[in-house]
Amino acid sequence: MRLTAFIFLFSRGLLSIAQNQLAIPPVLVGKTFNLNVQSGTQTFYGSKATPTYGINGVWMSPTIIVNKWDSITLNVKNNLNVKTTMHWHGLHVAPQNDGGPHQIINPSNTWSPSFKIRNNASTFWYHPHGAGQTDPQVSKGLAGLLIVKDSAEAALALPRTYGIDDIPIIVQSKAFDDLQQIAIATEMDTALFVNGTLHPYFNAPSQVVRFRLLNGSSLRTYDFGFSNGQIFYQIATDGGLLDTPIIMTRLVLSPGERAEILLNFSGLSGQTVFLKSFSSELKNGIYGSKNVGINNDTIEGYNENFLNRKDFNLLKINIITALPGAITKVPVALIPYEPYNSISATKYRRIVMDTIRLLPIDPPSRADGPFGLNNKTFDMDSINEIVGLNTTEIWTLVNKTLVAHPFHIHDVQFNIVEKGGKPPQQSDRGWKDVVLVMPGDSVKFITRFETFSNAMVPYMYHCHLLHHEDDGMMGSFLVIDKTASITKAYNSFNRIDVYPNPAMDQITLQFKSEVQSGEITILNVLGEVITSQEVNNKTNITMDVSGLYGGLYIIRIKSNDQLYTQKIIKQ
């Protein structure tokens, strides 16, 4: 949809003017959290109401604060008239609690996952993750921070008074159509929000202040810095604190990435500083940079967006008098950082980002898609990767497109090993769950899959450009405890041996006694029938599984009023 002239000019004219006090999301603490997903309206431009979503309100979502090792329950009540999901982005939880597209919450229903917080202190976030519905629901307001605290972080001299010197900064760009409704999958994301506030200002004390930055945008990458050119200190990445603060004047965050930074405003009382995105400095290929694509293979409408290739203000900061007991120094050391050892890796995987041809007469654009992973788009009925519990793996991400893709993997944090064949720069150190892969480049990371296994429910990995994800640039993986035998099934009547398991092209079922009359059915992880065949007077049955996608399946045998089931893995 096209942007109205009124909104276009109104937004463009006020890029440097901050009019509204920055909203600070309310805090939820404890061990039981009631999250009511609801709809409503907000007035952003003129008097026209814009339909919105929110949690415990009609716009945006509260900040959840928990402690490491707390056992918590989150009651997510869906009061919308459409289905939703809720994903705890960055948390190490069992797949059935992860909130991916397999954990649908239908209208009027409540989903209540319970789990122990195992992550170290850091800034995470939560948002819907339904198949094809992530972008619309996040853009309409369903996004909030989830802050984990622990004893190691508490021992450091850091700002931690929420909303005063420890500030949530959720940055999002949005597009509006002619009816002043939030538009999806359009390149005209010219409205800039921080914590759901247009043209915001914030009064910061003249002391050390902590910003918890989240790029919650659907598409846009930001190159954060400050209008006065002052240095700041990065103290945390996606998954936890660094070992020492990193001094910088620029910080690039792609959609889904988080960082915690410290700013020392001591001695600046009475001054005004702007948090900016220096997008003119972004490398070509990143959404928001000067150019994405080559020649005629570009993103349609990209050059019409006046934010692309330009520097712009995000937040006006009025520096006021310091508070009693203010922190005025940045700590020299933080938390020891011990990355995974590459020598311990036992499995190597390669994920290729490329275009997918959906129609023979409609060739894809290497800049605008459609895109897939390893020549596939997301399929709820298939599993793309099988991972062993307690294994360390190295994944190589290869981008064959003309646009940079932020890659996110669920459940685990990883360490970047290489970017473009070179060791990571200082800003790439630390624990990550999102990494931006440049066009024509590659990224290698190492991670470990531990604690949780489930032979039925998968985790996701995907591009975090939300309409790419919704269009199918996503895959799934199961974590399997391979030390637990799944090659034989027992019951009170009989025994079935299934081999080979995992299988490649065919499987053989061996029965202890002859099956007089029955039916054999193969089902996917959702219980849907893939294939079935009749069997009579057999003790050995061979089945062709060469046409199945890789993943977990269930073989079900019904015979003489008896039921036998067996799990199999197709490689």
C-alpha positions as CSV (number, residue, x, y, z in Angstrom):
1,M,0.0,0.0,0.0
2,R,1.2,3.5,-0.7
3,L,1.9,6.0,2.1
4,T,-0.4,9.0,2.3
5,A,1.1,12.3,1.4
6,F,0.1,13.7,4.7
7,I,1.9,11.0,6.7
8,F,4.9,11.1,4.4
9,L,5.4,14.8,4.8
10,F,4.5,14.8,8.5
11,S,7.0,12.1,9.3
12,R,9.7,13.7,7.2
13,G,9.2,17.1,8.8
14,L,9.5,15.8,12.3
15,L,12.5,13.5,12.1
16,S,14.5,16.0,14.2
17,I,11.7,17.1,16.5
18,A,10.9,15.2,19.7
19,Q,7.4,16.0,21.1
20,N,6.3,13.1,23.2
21,Q,7.8,11.8,26.5
22,L,9.3,8.4,26.0
23,A,6.9,5.7,27.2
24,I,8.5,3.3,29.7
25,P,6.8,-0.1,29.5
26,P,5.3,-1.2,32.9
27,V,7.2,-4.0,34.7
28,L,5.9,-7.4,35.6
29,V,7.8,-9.3,38.3
30,G,7.2,-12.5,40.2
31,K,7.0,-16.1,39.1
32,T,3.5,-16.2,37.6
33,F,2.8,-13.8,34.7
34,N,-0.6,-13.2,33.2
35,L,-0.3,-11.8,29.7
36,N,-3.6,-10.8,28.1
37,V,-3.2,-10.4,24.3
38,Q,-5.8,-7.8,23.2
39,S,-6.7,-5.4,20.4
40,G,-7.6,-1.7,20.5
41,T,-6.8,1.6,18.8
42,Q,-4.2,4.4,19.1
43,T,-4.1,7.8,17.5
44,F,-0.8,8.5,15.9
45,Y,-1.6,11.1,13.2
46,G,-4.4,13.6,13.4
47,S,-7.7,12.2,14.7
48,K,-7.8,8.9,12.8
49,A,-7.7,5.8,15.0
50,T,-5.2,3.1,14.1
51,P,-6.0,-0.5,15.0
52,T,-3.4,-1.9,17.4
53,Y,-2.5,-4.9,19.5
54,G,-1.1,-5.0,23.0
55,I,-0.5,-7.2,26.0
56,N,-2.3,-6.0,29.2
57,G,-3.2,-2.9,27.2
58,V,-4.0,-1.9,23.7
59,W,-0.5,-0.9,22.5
60,M,2.9,-2.6,23.0
61,S,3.8,-5.0,25.9
62,P,5.1,-4.8,29.4
63,T,8.7,-5.7,30.5
64,I,9.0,-9.0,32.2
65,I,11.8,-9.2,34.8
66,V,12.9,-12.6,36.2
67,N,15.8,-14.1,38.0
68,K,18.1,-16.9,36.8
69,W,16.9,-20.3,38.3
70,D,13.4,-19.0,39.0
71,S,10.7,-21.4,37.9
72,I,8.0,-19.4,36.2
73,T,4.6,-19.8,34.5
74,L,3.4,-17.5,31.8
75,N,-0.4,-17.5,31.2
76,V,-0.9,-16.1,27.7
77,K,-4.6,-15.5,27.1
78,N,-5.5,-14.8,23.4
79,N,-8.3,-12.2,23.4
80,L,-7.9,-11.5,19.7
81,N,-10.2,-12.9,17.0
82,V,-7.2,-14.5,15.3
83,K,-4.8,-17.2,16.4
84,T,-1.4,-16.1,17.9
85,T,1.7,-17.5,19.5
86,M,4.3,-16.2,21.9
87,H,8.0,-16.8,21.5
88,W,10.6,-16.1,24.3
89,H,13.3,-14.9,22.0
90,G,16.8,-16.0,23.2
91,L,15.7,-18.1,26.2
92,H,16.9,-21.6,26.7
93,V,13.7,-23.6,27.1
94,A,12.2,-26.9,26.0
95,P,10.7,-26.8,22.5
96,Q,7.2,-27.3,23.7
97,N,7.6,-24.1,25.8
98,D,9.4,-22.1,23.0
99,G,6.3,-20.5,21.5
100,G,7.1,-21.3,17.9
101,P,4.5,-22.0,15.1
102,H,3.7,-25.4,16.6
103,Q,2.4,-23.8,19.9
104,I,-0.7,-22.1,18.5
105,I,-3.0,-20.2,20.8
106,N,-6.5,-20.0,19.3
107,P,-8.9,-17.2,20.1
108,S,-10.2,-17.3,23.7
109,N,-7.7,-19.9,24.6
110,T,-4.8,-19.7,27.2
111,W,-1.4,-21.2,26.8
112,S,0.5,-21.7,30.1
113,P,4.1,-22.8,29.6
114,S,6.1,-23.4,32.8
115,F,9.9,-23.5,32.9
116,K,13.0,-22.7,34.8
117,I,15.1,-19.6,33.8
118,R,18.5,-21.0,32.8
119,N,20.0,-18.0,30.9
120,N,22.5,-15.6,32.4
121,A,21.6,-12.0,33.0
122,S,20.8,-10.2,29.8
123,T,18.1,-8.5,27.7
124,F,15.8,-10.8,25.8
125,W,12.4,-10.2,24.2
126,Y,9.1,-11.9,23.5
127,H,6.8,-11.7,20.4
128,P,4.5,-13.8,18.3
129,H,6.0,-16.4,16.1
130,G,3.1,-17.9,14.2
131,A,3.5,-19.3,10.7
132,G,2.8,-16.3,8.4
133,Q,1.7,-14.0,11.2
134,T,4.8,-12.7,12.8
135,D,5.2,-9.4,11.0
136,P,1.5,-8.3,11.2
137,Q,1.3,-9.0,14.9
138,V,4.7,-7.6,16.0
139,S,4.1,-4.5,13.9
140,K,0.8,-3.9,15.5
141,G,2.3,-3.9,19.0
142,L,3.1,-7.4,20.3
143,A,6.7,-6.9,21.4
144,G,8.2,-6.6,24.8
145,L,11.4,-7.0,26.7
146,L,12.2,-9.9,29.0
147,I,15.1,-9.1,31.4
148,V,17.0,-11.8,33.2
149,K,19.0,-10.9,36.3
150,D,21.5,-13.0,38.2
151,S,23.9,-12.8,41.1
152,A,27.0,-12.1,39.0
153,E,25.4,-9.1,37.3
154,A,24.1,-7.9,40.7
155,A,27.7,-7.8,42.1
156,L,28.7,-5.2,39.4
157,A,28.5,-1.5,39.8
158,L,26.0,-1.0,37.0
159,P,22.9,1.2,36.7
160,R,19.8,-0.9,37.4
161,T,17.0,1.4,38.4
162,Y,14.4,0.6,35.7
163,G,13.1,3.6,33.8
164,I,15.5,6.0,35.5
165,D,19.1,5.0,34.7
166,D,18.4,1.6,33.3
167,I,16.3,2.3,30.2
168,P,14.5,0.0,27.8
169,I,14.9,1.2,24.2
170,I,12.8,-0.8,21.7
171,V,13.4,0.8,18.3
172,Q,10.9,0.0,15.5
173,S,10.1,1.5,12.1
174,K,6.6,1.2,10.7
175,A,4.6,2.0,7.6
176,F,1.1,3.4,7.5
177,D,-1.4,3.1,4.6
178,D,-4.0,5.6,3.3
179,L,-6.4,4.6,6.1
180,Q,-3.6,5.2,8.7
181,Q,-3.4,1.6,9.5
182,I,-0.1,-0.1,10.1
183,A,1.0,-1.6,6.8
184,I,2.9,-4.9,6.3
185,A,5.6,-5.9,3.8
186,T,6.0,-2.5,2.4
187,E,9.2,-0.5,1.9
188,M,7.7,2.7,3.2
189,D,8.5,2.2,6.9
190,T,9.0,6.0,7.5
191,A,7.5,6.2,11.0
192,L,10.1,5.8,13.8
193,F,9.0,4.6,17.2
194,V,10.9,4.0,20.5
195,N,8.9,2.0,23.0
196,G,5.8,2.7,20.9
197,T,6.4,6.4,21.1
198,L,6.6,8.7,18.0
199,H,9.2,11.6,18.2
200,P,10.2,10.7,21.8
201,Y,12.2,12.6,24.4
202,F,13.7,11.3,27.6
203,N,15.2,13.1,30.6
204,A,18.5,11.3,31.5
205,P,20.5,12.1,34.6
206,S,24.0,13.4,34.2
207,Q,25.7,10.2,35.3
208,V,26.3,6.7,33.9
209,V,23.1,5.5,32.2
210,R,22.3,2.0,30.8
211,F,20.4,1.6,27.6
212,R,18.9,-1.8,26.8
213,L,18.7,-1.6,23.0
214,L,16.4,-3.9,21.0
215,N,16.0,-3.6,17.2
216,G,12.4,-4.7,17.1
217,S,11.9,-3.6,13.5
218,S,10.5,-5.9,10.8
219,L,13.2,-4.9,8.2
220,R,15.4,-2.0,9.1
221,T,18.9,-2.2,10.5
222,Y,20.3,0.7,12.6
223,D,23.8,2.1,13.1
224,F,23.4,3.5,16.6
225,G,25.5,6.5,17.7
226,F,25.0,9.9,19.4
227,S,24.7,13.4,17.9
228,N,27.6,14.8,20.0
229,G,29.9,12.1,18.9
230,Q,30.5,10.8,22.4
231,I,31.8,7.4,23.1
232,F,29.7,4.7,24.7
233,Y,30.5,1.3,26.1
234,Q,28.9,-2.0,25.0
235,I,28.6,-4.3,28.0
236,A,26.3,-7.1,26.7
237,T,25.3,-8.8,23.5
238,D,22.1,-10.9,22.8
239,G,22.8,-13.5,25.4
240,G,24.8,-12.0,28.3
241,L,27.4,-9.7,29.6
242,L,30.9,-9.3,28.0
243,D,34.1,-9.8,29.9
244,T,35.1,-6.1,29.5
245,P,33.3,-3.1,28.1
246,I,33.9,-2.3,24.5
247,I,34.5,1.4,23.7
248,M,32.7,2.5,20.5
249,T,30.9,5.4,18.7
250,R,28.8,3.2,16.4
251,L,26.9,0.0,17.0
252,V,25.1,-1.8,14.2
253,L,22.0,-3.9,15.2
254,S,19.9,-5.8,12.8
255,P,16.3,-6.9,13.5
256,G,16.1,-9.2,16.5
257,E,19.5,-8.2,17.9
258,R,20.0,-6.7,21.4
259,A,22.8,-4.9,23.1
260,E,23.3,-3.2,26.5
261,I,25.4,0.0,26.4
262,L,26.6,2.5,29.1
263,L,26.7,6.2,28.5
264,N,28.5,8.5,30.8
265,F,26.6,11.8,30.9
266,S,28.5,13.2,33.9
267,G,29.2,16.9,33.5
268,L,26.7,17.3,30.7
269,S,23.7,18.6,32.7
270,G,21.6,21.0,30.7
271,Q,22.7,19.7,27.3
272,T,20.6,17.9,24.7
273,V,21.9,14.8,22.8
274,F,20.2,12.7,20.2
275,L,20.3,8.9,19.8
276,K,20.7,8.6,16.1
277,S,21.0,6.0,13.4
278,F,24.0,6.8,11.1
279,S,22.5,4.8,8.3
280,S,24.5,6.6,5.6
281,E,27.5,4.6,7.0
282,L,25.8,1.2,6.6
283,K,27.3,-1.2,4.1
284,N,25.5,-1.7,0.9
285,G,23.1,-4.7,1.0
286,I,21.8,-3.9,4.5
287,Y,18.2,-2.8,4.6
288,G,18.5,1.0,5.3
289,S,21.8,1.5,3.5
290,K,22.4,3.5,0.3
291,N,21.8,0.5,-2.0
292,V,20.4,-3.0,-1.9
293,G,20.8,-5.0,-5.1
294,I,22.5,-4.4,-8.4
295,N,21.2,-2.9,-11.7
296,N,17.5,-3.7,-12.0
297,D,17.6,-6.4,-9.4
298,T,16.6,-4.3,-6.4
299,I,13.8,-4.0,-3.9
300,E,10.8,-2.4,-5.4
301,G,10.1,1.0,-3.8
302,Y,13.3,1.0,-1.8
303,N,14.6,4.3,-3.2
304,E,11.3,6.1,-2.5
305,N,11.9,5.7,1.3
306,F,13.6,8.9,2.4
307,L,15.1,7.1,5.5
308,N,17.2,4.8,3.4
309,R,20.8,6.0,3.1
310,K,20.2,8.9,5.5
311,D,21.1,9.7,9.1
312,F,18.2,10.3,11.4
313,N,17.3,11.0,15.0
314,L,15.6,8.3,17.1
315,L,15.4,9.8,20.6
316,K,16.0,13.2,22.1
317,I,17.8,13.1,25.4
318,N,17.6,16.0,27.8
319,I,20.4,15.7,30.3
320,I,19.3,16.8,33.8
321,T,20.9,16.8,37.3
322,A,22.4,13.6,38.6
323,L,20.5,11.6,41.1
324,P,21.6,10.8,44.7
325,G,24.0,7.8,44.8
326,A,24.6,8.1,41.0
327,I,27.1,5.8,39.3
328,T,29.7,8.0,37.6
329,K,32.3,5.4,36.4
330,V,32.1,2.6,33.9
331,P,33.4,-0.7,35.4
332,V,36.7,-2.0,34.0
333,A,35.7,-5.7,34.1
334,L,32.4,-7.5,33.8
335,I,31.8,-11.3,33.5
336,P,34.5,-13.9,32.4
337,Y,33.7,-15.0,28.8
338,E,34.5,-18.6,27.9
339,P,33.4,-19.4,24.4
340,Y,32.8,-22.9,23.1
341,N,35.9,-24.8,22.0
342,S,35.9,-25.6,18.2
343,I,37.9,-28.7,18.9
344,S,34.8,-30.2,20.7
345,A,32.6,-29.8,17.6
346,T,31.4,-33.2,16.2
347,K,29.0,-32.0,13.6
348,Y,29.2,-29.4,10.8
349,R,26.1,-28.0,9.0
350,R,25.7,-25.6,6.1
351,I,22.7,-23.3,5.7
352,V,22.5,-21.5,2.3
353,M,20.3,-18.4,2.0
354,D,19.1,-18.2,-1.6
355,T,16.0,-17.4,-3.7
356,I,13.2,-19.9,-4.3
357,R,11.4,-20.1,-7.6
358,L,7.7,-20.5,-6.8
359,L,6.4,-20.1,-10.4
360,P,8.2,-20.9,-13.6
361,I,7.1,-17.6,-15.2
362,D,7.9,-15.5,-12.2
363,P,11.6,-15.6,-11.5
364,P,12.7,-14.5,-8.0
365,S,14.7,-11.4,-7.3
366,R,18.0,-11.9,-5.5
367,A,17.3,-8.6,-3.7
368,D,13.5,-9.0,-3.0
369,G,12.9,-12.7,-3.0
370,P,11.1,-14.9,-2.4
371,F,13.9,-16.5,-0.3
372,G,14.5,-19.9,1.3
373,L,17.1,-21.9,3.2
374,N,18.9,-24.8,1.6
375,N,16.5,-24.5,-1.4
376,K,13.4,-25.1,0.8
377,T,10.7,-22.9,2.4
378,F,9.1,-23.6,5.7
379,D,6.8,-26.6,6.0
380,M,5.0,-27.3,9.2
381,D,5.0,-31.0,8.3
382,S,8.7,-31.5,7.9
383,I,11.9,-31.4,9.9
384,N,15.0,-29.9,8.3
385,E,17.7,-30.9,10.7
386,I,18.2,-33.6,13.4
387,V,20.6,-32.5,16.2
388,G,22.0,-34.8,18.9
389,L,21.5,-33.8,22.6
390,N,24.7,-32.7,24.3
391,T,26.6,-32.2,21.0
392,T,28.6,-29.2,19.9
393,E,28.2,-28.1,16.3
394,I,29.6,-25.6,13.9
395,W,27.1,-24.0,11.4
396,T,28.2,-22.1,8.3
397,L,25.7,-19.6,7.0
398,V,26.1,-18.7,3.3
399,N,24.3,-15.8,1.8
400,K,23.8,-16.1,-2.0
401,T,21.3,-13.2,-2.2
402,L,21.8,-9.4,-2.7
403,V,20.3,-8.4,0.7
404,A,21.8,-8.9,4.2
405,H,19.8,-11.4,6.3
406,P,19.8,-11.5,10.1
407,F,19.9,-15.3,11.0
408,H,18.2,-16.3,14.3
409,I,18.3,-19.8,15.9
410,H,16.0,-20.7,18.8
411,D,17.0,-22.3,22.2
412,V,20.8,-21.8,22.1
413,Q,23.3,-19.0,22.2
414,F,26.3,-19.2,19.9
415,N,29.8,-17.8,19.4
416,I,30.8,-16.3,16.1
417,V,33.9,-18.1,14.8
418,E,34.4,-16.4,11.4
419,K,32.9,-13.7,9.3
420,G,33.9,-13.9,5.6
421,G,36.6,-16.3,6.5
422,K,38.1,-13.9,9.0
423,P,38.1,-14.1,12.9
424,P,35.3,-12.0,14.4
425,Q,35.9,-8.4,15.3
426,Q,35.7,-7.2,18.9
427,S,32.1,-6.2,18.5
428,D,31.2,-9.7,17.4
429,R,32.4,-11.3,20.6
430,G,30.0,-12.6,23.2
431,W,26.9,-14.7,23.3
432,K,24.6,-14.3,20.3
433,D,21.3,-15.7,18.9
434,V,21.1,-13.4,15.9
435,V,23.9,-12.6,13.4
436,L,23.7,-10.5,10.2
437,V,25.0,-12.3,7.1
438,M,26.1,-9.9,4.4
439,P,25.3,-10.5,0.6
440,G,27.9,-12.9,-0.9
441,D,29.4,-13.5,2.5
442,S,29.4,-16.3,5.1
443,V,29.3,-16.6,8.8
444,K,30.5,-19.5,10.9
445,F,29.3,-20.0,14.5
446,I,29.7,-22.7,17.2
447,T,27.0,-23.7,19.6
448,R,26.0,-26.6,22.0
449,F,22.6,-28.3,22.2
450,E,22.0,-29.3,25.8
451,T,19.4,-29.8,28.5
452,F,16.3,-30.4,26.3
453,S,15.4,-33.0,23.8
454,N,12.1,-33.8,22.2
455,A,11.5,-36.3,19.4
456,M,8.2,-34.7,18.5
457,V,8.4,-30.9,18.8
458,P,11.0,-28.9,16.8
459,Y,12.8,-25.6,17.3
460,M,13.1,-23.0,14.5
461,Y,15.9,-21.1,12.7
462,H,15.1,-18.3,10.3
463,C,15.7,-14.9,8.8
464,H,14.6,-12.2,11.2
465,L,13.4,-9.9,8.5
466,L,9.9,-10.6,9.5
467,H,8.2,-10.8,6.1
468,H,11.0,-13.1,4.9
469,E,10.3,-15.3,7.8
470,D,6.5,-15.2,7.2
471,D,7.1,-16.0,3.5
472,G,9.0,-19.2,4.4
473,M,12.6,-18.3,5.0
474,M,12.6,-20.6,8.0
475,G,13.6,-24.2,8.9
476,S,13.1,-26.5,11.9
477,F,15.3,-28.8,13.9
478,L,14.7,-31.6,16.4
479,V,17.1,-32.2,19.3
480,I,17.2,-35.9,19.9
481,D,18.7,-37.8,22.8
482,K,20.6,-40.4,20.7
483,T,21.7,-42.3,23.7
484,A,18.1,-43.4,24.3
485,S,17.2,-46.4,22.2
486,I,14.3,-45.8,19.8
487,T,15.0,-48.8,17.6
488,K,12.6,-51.2,19.3
489,A,9.1,-50.9,20.6
490,Y,7.5,-53.1,23.2
491,N,4.0,-53.7,24.5
492,S,2.1,-56.4,26.3
493,F,1.3,-58.2,23.0
494,N,4.3,-58.2,20.7
495,R,7.6,-56.7,19.8
496,I,8.5,-54.9,16.6
497,D,12.1,-54.3,15.4
498,V,12.5,-51.4,13.0
499,Y,15.7,-51.0,11.1
500,P,17.6,-49.1,10.0
501,N,16.7,-46.2,12.3
502,P,17.6,-43.5,11.3
503,A,16.6,-44.5,7.8
504,M,17.6,-43.3,4.3
505,D,15.6,-44.9,1.6
506,Q,13.7,-47.8,3.1
507,I,12.8,-49.3,6.5
508,T,12.1,-52.9,7.5
509,L,9.6,-53.9,10.2
510,Q,10.2,-57.3,11.8
511,F,7.4,-58.8,13.9
512,K,7.8,-61.5,16.5
513,S,4.8,-63.3,15.1
514,E,2.9,-63.2,11.8
515,V,0.5,-60.3,11.2
516,Q,-2.7,-61.9,9.9
517,S,-4.4,-58.7,8.8
518,G,-3.7,-55.1,9.5
519,E,-2.7,-51.6,8.3
520,I,0.6,-49.8,8.6
521,T,0.5,-46.0,8.6
522,I,3.3,-43.4,8.6
523,L,2.3,-40.1,10.4
524,N,4.2,-36.8,10.7
525,V,4.9,-35.0,14.0
526,L,1.5,-33.4,13.8
527,G,-0.3,-36.7,13.6
528,E,-1.2,-36.3,10.0
529,V,-1.2,-39.4,7.7
530,I,1.6,-39.4,5.1
531,T,1.1,-42.8,3.7
532,S,-0.5,-46.2,4.6
533,Q,-0.7,-49.7,3.3
534,E,-2.5,-53.0,4.0
535,V,-0.6,-56.0,5.4
536,N,-1.6,-59.7,5.4
537,N,0.2,-62.8,6.6
538,K,3.6,-61.1,7.0
539,T,6.4,-61.2,9.5
540,N,8.7,-58.8,7.6
541,I,7.6,-55.7,5.8
542,T,9.8,-53.3,3.8
543,M,8.5,-49.7,3.2
544,D,9.9,-47.1,0.8
545,V,10.6,-43.8,2.7
546,S,12.9,-42.2,0.1
547,G,10.3,-39.6,-0.7
548,L,9.9,-38.3,2.9
549,Y,11.5,-35.1,4.1
550,G,14.1,-35.5,6.7
551,G,12.7,-35.6,10.2
552,L,10.8,-37.6,12.8
553,Y,7.8,-39.8,11.9
554,I,5.6,-42.3,13.7
555,I,4.8,-45.8,12.3
556,R,1.5,-47.0,13.5
557,I,0.4,-50.7,13.0
558,K,-3.2,-51.8,13.7
559,S,-3.8,-55.5,13.7
560,N,-6.4,-57.7,15.4
561,D,-7.7,-54.9,17.6
562,Q,-4.1,-54.2,18.8
563,L,-2.2,-51.0,18.2
564,Y,1.6,-50.7,17.9
565,T,3.6,-47.5,17.4
566,Q,7.2,-46.8,16.7
567,K,9.2,-43.6,16.2
568,I,11.5,-43.4,13.2
569,I,13.9,-40.8,11.9
570,K,14.3,-40.1,8.2
571,Q,17.7,-38.7,7.3
